[in-house]
Amino acid sequence: MPRSCPYAPPDAYESLRKEPPQKVRIRGGEAWLVTRHADVRRVLNDNRFSADDQKPGFPIRIQLPPEPGVMSFNRMDDPEHGRLRRMAMTEFTARRTRALRPEVELLVERLLDELAAGPNPADLVEGFAVRLPSLVIARMLGVPEEDEATFTEQSRVILSQDATPEETYAAFVEMTRFLDRLAAQRTENPKDDLISRLATRYVATGELTHQELVAMARFFLVAGHETSAHQISLSVLSLLRDPAQLAELRAEPALFKPAVEELLRYWSISQDNQVRAAVADVELGGAQIRAGEGVIVAIPGANHDESVYPDPGRLDIHRNASGHLAFGFGAHLCPGASLARMELEVCLSALFARFPALRLAVPAEDVRFRENTLVYGLEELPVTW
């Protein structure tokens, strides 16, 4: 759906929220589009809406082989989803996130040093926003840093709407093959990283198969850097366009924590990758959804619902943005939510402290957005200081 303004969700969402869910055309058929906050929460928290992409009616872009262990647990229902998620969540607890913060701070300082020593103006997307989450998740998983660029490109292709099914599948296969080899190495010779800990704790006991470990690692790698990277660049852009609120944050850095929640709500970068298939007849917000019909959840529509967030198109760092759905909701709530929040808070506060004169190097209207992708973001963000 087209946007008249790149800083706002598609225009149609506002009118659609006034009506019961509607059917929309998608590649290969139709699906229900859900745009209201209450309806989105219900879909994401109701087991009559399945996350299993093998269910009839599931709105899927590309059919991958339904082999055991190939798909990530985010495309499963309970009890399998819960079994694998519980293992994964041992690596994403609040305690682990707090322990990781000093390392993230060091990585941020390193990248800012490189930015300061490099050309001015610079592209903040390529030089900072994409690299930080990639380095963090690669380090967590135990992926060698020299493979960072390869994984960044593979993730971009996997999440692109412009890539052909053949290109998407090829990137999926190449990433899977690399992680398959890495998981085998870490199982044989464990180190202090996420893959090693999952291998020694669960693969060794038979609770987790090697294929499930590979799928889990792939999910973390793709989800762990692509979303955070574009949330960082969009957040920087928002604050550079709002000098008054940026001045408040600089004067009172404690405000960065609540500001992160509002930035997550405001941008809602997950576009249409939250999808479900109805496995029973359900009445939802005045619509009769039948078993075997697909459902697309519009996170940007829900997070800009006027009944929950008055004047939703205005970024307000003092807004109580709690309850936003940027990380999903219910059983499939993003496991890395606390890590993403911490990364965003650390990098924004450090960036604006290090470069007090940071500003756009081009007119705001010339900033190029990534539109044909599952994750909204920027092509580049030229800045100077």
C-alpha positions as CSV (number, residue, x, y, z in Angstrom):
1,M,0.0,0.0,0.0
2,P,1.4,3.4,-1.0
3,R,2.6,6.0,1.5
4,S,2.0,9.7,0.8
5,C,4.6,10.5,3.4
6,P,7.6,8.3,4.2
7,Y,7.4,9.3,7.9
8,A,3.9,7.8,8.2
9,P,2.3,4.3,7.6
10,P,0.3,3.8,4.4
11,D,-2.6,6.3,4.2
12,A,-5.2,3.5,3.9
13,Y,-4.5,2.2,7.4
14,E,-6.3,5.2,9.0
15,S,-9.6,4.5,7.1
16,L,-9.3,0.8,7.5
17,R,-9.2,1.1,11.3
18,K,-12.7,2.6,11.1
19,E,-14.0,-0.6,9.5
20,P,-14.0,-4.3,10.3
21,P,-10.9,-6.1,8.9
22,Q,-10.9,-6.2,5.1
23,K,-9.6,-8.7,2.5
24,V,-6.6,-7.5,0.4
25,R,-4.9,-8.9,-2.7
26,I,-1.6,-10.6,-2.1
27,R,0.8,-12.5,-4.4
28,G,-1.1,-15.7,-5.0
29,G,-4.5,-14.8,-3.6
30,E,-6.2,-12.9,-0.8
31,A,-5.8,-12.4,2.9
32,W,-7.4,-10.5,5.7
33,L,-5.6,-7.3,6.7
34,V,-5.9,-6.4,10.5
35,T,-5.1,-2.8,11.4
36,R,-6.6,-2.0,14.8
37,H,-4.6,-2.3,18.0
38,A,-7.1,-4.5,19.8
39,D,-7.6,-6.8,16.8
40,V,-3.9,-7.2,16.2
41,R,-3.4,-8.1,19.9
42,R,-6.1,-10.7,19.6
43,V,-4.7,-12.3,16.5
44,L,-1.2,-12.5,18.0
45,N,-2.5,-14.0,21.2
46,D,-5.2,-16.4,19.9
47,N,-4.1,-20.0,19.0
48,R,-6.9,-20.2,16.5
49,F,-4.5,-18.1,14.3
50,S,-1.6,-20.3,13.4
51,A,2.0,-19.2,12.8
52,D,2.7,-22.6,11.1
53,D,3.5,-21.7,7.5
54,Q,2.5,-25.2,6.3
55,K,-1.2,-24.5,7.3
56,P,-3.7,-24.0,4.5
57,G,-4.2,-20.3,3.6
58,F,-0.9,-19.2,5.2
59,P,0.2,-15.9,3.4
60,I,3.7,-16.9,2.4
61,R,6.1,-15.2,-0.1
62,I,8.2,-18.3,-1.0
63,Q,7.7,-21.9,-0.3
64,L,10.7,-23.5,1.4
65,P,11.1,-27.3,1.8
66,P,9.0,-28.5,4.8
67,E,11.9,-30.6,6.1
68,P,12.3,-31.3,9.8
69,G,14.4,-28.6,11.4
70,V,14.5,-26.3,8.3
71,M,12.1,-23.7,9.6
72,S,12.6,-21.4,12.6
73,F,10.4,-21.7,15.7
74,N,8.8,-18.4,14.9
75,R,6.9,-20.3,12.1
76,M,5.6,-23.0,14.5
77,D,2.8,-23.4,17.0
78,D,2.8,-24.9,20.4
79,P,3.9,-27.3,21.7
80,E,7.0,-27.3,19.3
81,H,7.2,-23.5,19.4
82,G,7.2,-23.4,23.1
83,R,9.7,-26.2,23.5
84,L,12.3,-24.4,21.2
85,R,11.5,-20.9,22.4
86,R,12.2,-21.9,26.1
87,M,15.7,-23.1,25.0
88,A,16.3,-19.9,23.0
89,M,15.2,-17.6,25.8
90,T,17.9,-18.8,28.1
91,E,20.2,-16.6,25.9
92,F,18.0,-13.5,25.9
93,T,17.1,-13.0,29.6
94,A,17.3,-9.5,31.2
95,R,20.4,-10.7,33.1
96,R,22.2,-11.7,30.0
97,T,21.3,-8.4,28.3
98,R,22.7,-6.4,31.2
99,A,25.8,-8.5,31.1
100,L,26.2,-7.8,27.4
101,R,25.8,-4.0,27.7
102,P,29.5,-3.2,28.4
103,E,30.5,-5.1,25.3
104,V,27.9,-3.3,23.2
105,E,29.1,0.0,24.6
106,L,32.7,-0.9,23.5
107,L,31.5,-1.9,20.0
108,V,29.6,1.4,19.7
109,E,32.7,3.4,20.8
110,R,34.8,1.5,18.2
111,L,32.4,2.2,15.4
112,L,32.1,5.9,16.4
113,D,36.0,6.1,16.4
114,E,36.0,4.8,12.9
115,L,33.2,7.2,11.9
116,A,35.1,10.1,13.3
117,A,38.3,9.1,11.5
118,G,36.6,8.5,8.2
119,P,35.2,10.8,5.5
120,N,32.9,13.6,6.5
121,P,30.0,13.6,5.3
122,A,29.4,9.9,5.9
123,D,26.6,7.4,5.3
124,L,25.4,6.5,8.8
125,V,23.5,3.4,7.6
126,E,26.5,1.7,6.1
127,G,29.1,3.0,8.5
128,F,27.2,2.6,11.8
129,A,23.6,1.5,11.9
130,V,24.0,-1.7,9.9
131,R,27.3,-2.7,11.4
132,L,26.5,-2.4,15.1
133,P,23.7,-5.0,15.3
134,S,25.5,-7.3,12.9
135,L,28.6,-7.2,15.1
136,V,26.6,-7.8,18.2
137,I,24.6,-10.7,17.0
138,A,27.6,-12.3,15.2
139,R,29.6,-12.0,18.4
140,M,26.8,-13.5,20.4
141,L,26.5,-16.5,18.0
142,G,30.2,-16.9,17.6
143,V,30.2,-16.0,13.9
144,P,33.7,-14.8,12.7
145,E,33.7,-11.0,12.3
146,E,35.1,-11.3,8.8
147,D,31.8,-12.9,7.6
148,E,29.8,-9.9,8.8
149,A,29.4,-8.4,5.3
150,T,28.3,-11.7,3.8
151,F,25.6,-12.2,6.3
152,T,24.4,-8.6,6.1
153,E,23.8,-9.1,2.3
154,Q,22.2,-12.5,2.7
155,S,19.7,-11.1,5.3
156,R,18.9,-8.2,3.0
157,V,18.0,-10.6,0.2
158,I,16.0,-12.9,2.4
159,L,13.8,-10.0,3.6
160,S,13.5,-8.1,0.3
161,Q,10.3,-8.0,-1.6
162,D,12.2,-7.2,-4.8
163,A,14.3,-10.3,-4.8
164,T,13.1,-13.2,-6.9
165,P,12.0,-16.4,-5.2
166,E,15.2,-18.0,-6.6
167,E,17.4,-15.3,-5.1
168,T,15.7,-15.5,-1.8
169,Y,16.0,-19.3,-1.7
170,A,19.7,-19.1,-2.7
171,A,20.5,-16.7,0.1
172,F,18.6,-18.9,2.6
173,V,20.5,-21.9,1.5
174,E,23.9,-20.3,1.6
175,M,23.3,-18.9,5.1
176,T,22.0,-22.2,6.3
177,R,25.1,-24.1,4.9
178,F,27.5,-21.8,6.7
179,L,25.7,-22.0,10.0
180,D,25.4,-25.8,9.6
181,R,29.2,-25.9,9.5
182,L,29.6,-23.5,12.3
183,A,27.2,-25.4,14.6
184,A,29.1,-28.6,13.8
185,Q,32.4,-27.0,14.8
186,R,30.9,-25.5,18.0
187,T,29.4,-28.9,19.0
188,E,32.7,-30.6,18.6
189,N,34.8,-27.7,20.1
190,P,32.6,-25.4,22.2
191,K,33.5,-21.8,22.9
192,D,31.9,-19.1,24.9
193,D,29.1,-18.2,22.5
194,L,25.3,-18.8,22.1
195,I,25.7,-21.6,19.5
196,S,28.2,-23.5,21.8
197,R,26.0,-23.1,24.9
198,L,22.9,-24.4,23.1
199,A,24.9,-27.2,21.6
200,T,26.4,-28.4,25.0
201,R,23.2,-27.8,27.0
202,Y,20.6,-29.1,24.6
203,V,22.0,-30.9,21.5
204,A,24.3,-33.0,23.7
205,T,21.3,-34.2,25.7
206,G,19.1,-34.9,22.7
207,E,16.6,-32.2,23.5
208,L,17.6,-30.2,20.4
209,T,18.6,-31.6,17.0
210,H,21.5,-30.2,15.0
211,Q,19.0,-29.0,12.3
212,E,16.9,-27.2,14.9
213,L,20.1,-25.5,16.3
214,V,21.0,-24.3,12.8
215,A,17.4,-23.0,12.2
216,M,17.5,-21.2,15.5
217,A,20.9,-19.6,14.8
218,R,19.7,-18.4,11.3
219,F,16.6,-16.9,12.8
220,F,18.6,-14.9,15.4
221,L,21.1,-13.8,12.7
222,V,18.5,-12.5,10.3
223,A,16.1,-11.1,12.9
224,G,18.8,-9.8,15.2
225,H,20.5,-7.4,12.9
226,E,18.2,-6.3,10.1
227,T,15.5,-4.9,12.3
228,S,17.8,-3.2,14.8
229,A,19.9,-1.7,12.0
230,H,17.0,0.1,10.4
231,Q,15.4,1.1,13.7
232,I,18.7,2.8,14.6
233,S,19.0,4.8,11.3
234,L,15.3,5.8,11.3
235,S,15.5,6.9,15.0
236,V,18.6,9.1,14.2
237,L,16.7,10.6,11.3
238,S,13.7,11.4,13.5
239,L,15.8,13.1,16.1
240,L,17.8,15.1,13.6
241,R,14.5,16.4,12.2
242,D,13.3,17.4,15.7
243,P,16.0,19.7,17.3
244,A,13.9,20.6,20.3
245,Q,13.3,17.0,21.4
246,L,16.9,16.1,20.6
247,A,18.1,19.0,22.8
248,E,16.0,17.6,25.7
249,L,17.6,14.1,25.3
250,R,21.1,15.6,25.3
251,A,20.3,17.6,28.4
252,E,18.7,14.7,30.2
253,P,20.2,11.4,28.9
254,A,17.8,9.4,31.2
255,L,15.1,10.3,28.7
256,F,16.6,8.0,26.0
257,K,15.1,4.9,27.7
258,P,11.4,6.1,27.3
259,A,12.2,7.7,24.0
260,V,13.3,4.4,22.6
261,E,9.7,3.0,23.2
262,E,8.2,5.9,21.4
263,L,10.6,5.6,18.5
264,L,9.7,1.9,18.3
265,R,6.0,2.7,18.2
266,Y,6.4,5.6,15.8
267,W,8.3,3.7,13.1
268,S,6.9,0.2,13.6
269,I,9.4,-1.1,11.0
270,S,7.9,-4.6,10.8
271,Q,5.7,-4.2,7.7
272,D,3.7,-7.3,6.7
273,N,5.8,-10.2,8.0
274,Q,3.5,-10.9,10.9
275,V,1.2,-13.3,9.2
276,R,-1.1,-16.1,10.4
277,A,-3.6,-18.7,9.1
278,A,-6.9,-19.2,10.7
279,V,-7.4,-22.8,11.8
280,A,-11.0,-22.3,13.0
281,D,-13.8,-19.9,12.2
282,V,-13.3,-16.6,14.2
283,E,-15.3,-13.4,14.5
284,L,-12.8,-10.6,14.6
285,G,-13.8,-7.0,15.0
286,G,-16.9,-7.5,13.0
287,A,-15.4,-9.7,10.3
288,Q,-16.1,-13.4,9.9
289,I,-12.8,-15.1,9.2
290,R,-13.0,-18.8,8.1
291,A,-10.6,-21.6,8.8
292,G,-8.0,-21.8,6.0
293,E,-7.9,-18.1,5.4
294,G,-4.8,-16.0,5.7
295,V,-4.3,-13.0,8.0
296,I,-1.8,-10.2,7.7
297,V,-1.2,-8.2,10.8
298,A,-0.4,-4.5,10.2
299,I,1.9,-3.6,13.1
300,P,2.2,0.1,11.8
301,G,-1.6,0.3,11.7
302,A,-2.0,-0.9,15.2
303,N,0.8,1.3,16.6
304,H,-0.8,4.4,15.0
305,D,-4.3,3.6,16.3
306,E,-5.8,6.9,17.5
307,S,-7.9,5.2,20.1
308,V,-4.8,4.1,21.9
309,Y,-2.2,6.7,20.9
310,P,-3.7,10.2,20.4
311,D,-2.1,12.1,17.5
312,P,-0.2,9.0,16.6
313,G,1.7,10.6,13.7
314,R,3.6,12.9,16.1
315,L,6.8,11.7,17.7
316,D,6.6,12.6,21.4
317,I,9.5,11.3,23.6
318,H,7.3,12.1,26.6
319,R,4.4,9.9,25.4
320,N,3.6,6.7,27.4
321,A,4.2,4.3,24.5
322,S,3.8,1.2,26.6
323,G,1.7,-1.4,25.0
324,H,3.1,-0.8,21.5
325,L,3.3,-3.9,19.3
326,A,6.7,-3.3,17.6
327,F,8.0,-6.6,19.0
328,G,4.7,-8.4,18.5
329,F,2.6,-9.8,21.3
330,G,1.7,-13.0,23.0
331,A,3.5,-16.3,22.7
332,H,5.5,-15.1,19.7
333,L,6.8,-11.9,21.3
334,C,10.2,-11.2,19.8
335,P,12.8,-13.0,22.0
336,G,15.4,-10.4,21.4
337,A,13.2,-7.4,22.5
338,S,15.3,-6.5,25.5
339,L,18.6,-6.8,23.5
340,A,17.2,-4.5,20.8
341,R,16.0,-1.9,23.3
342,M,19.4,-1.9,24.9
343,E,21.3,-1.6,21.6
344,L,19.1,1.3,20.6
345,E,19.5,3.2,23.8
346,V,23.3,2.7,24.0
347,C,23.9,3.7,20.3
348,L,21.6,6.8,20.3
349,S,22.9,8.2,23.5
350,A,26.6,7.6,22.5
351,L,26.2,8.9,19.0
352,F,24.6,12.2,20.0
353,A,27.1,12.7,22.8
354,R,30.1,12.0,20.6
355,F,28.9,14.2,17.7
356,P,27.1,17.2,19.2
357,A,27.0,19.0,15.8
358,L,25.6,15.9,14.0
359,R,23.2,16.9,11.2
360,L,21.8,15.8,7.9
361,A,24.2,16.3,5.0
362,V,21.3,16.5,2.5
363,P,17.8,18.1,2.6
364,A,15.4,15.8,4.6
365,E,13.3,15.3,1.5
366,D,16.3,13.8,-0.3
367,V,16.7,11.0,2.2
368,R,16.0,7.7,0.4
369,F,13.7,5.1,2.1
370,R,13.7,1.3,1.6
371,E,10.1,0.6,0.7
372,N,9.9,-2.8,-1.0
373,T,11.0,-4.9,2.0
374,L,9.5,-6.6,5.0
375,V,11.5,-4.3,7.3
376,Y,11.1,-0.6,6.7
377,G,14.3,1.5,6.7
378,L,16.6,3.8,4.9
379,E,18.8,3.2,1.9
380,E,21.3,5.7,3.3
381,L,21.6,8.5,5.8
382,P,24.1,11.1,4.8
383,V,25.3,13.1,7.9
384,T,28.0,15.6,8.7
385,W,29.3,17.0,12.0
